[in-house]
Amino acid sequence: MPRAKFKTLTEQMFYILLCLSEEKCGMDIMEEIPARTGGRVQVGPGTLYNLLEQFVGAGLIRQTRAEGRRRSYILTQAGQAALKEEYDRLCRQAEDYRRFAPKEDAP
């Protein structure tokens, strides 16, 4: 059974939505994600603009401005809910790890 679109988010999706808690354009997002993650997460323009289009179509973000080719976006309530749902899912995974991962032997 295929997973529902955006039921779980990739790391890149998560950080794009997180950045859009404030209005930003694509270039701002591409610069902000590596800055927030210490360079651990990068998003290329093809991936970014494809995801932005999909997020708009799914109602997770909305376009706020268009100046020439520069477009700005912000989270919708549905996007905020999806971001929070993903955060909660990740917290449950981390808690499961803390409870069930093998413990290192104390010296």
Protein Blocks (a to p, Z undefined) as FASTA:
>chain_A
ZZdehkbccfklmmmmmmmmpccdfklmmmmmmmmnnomaccdfklmmmmmmmmmmnopa
ccfbdehjbccddddfklmmmmmmmmmmmmmmmmmmmmmgccdddZZ
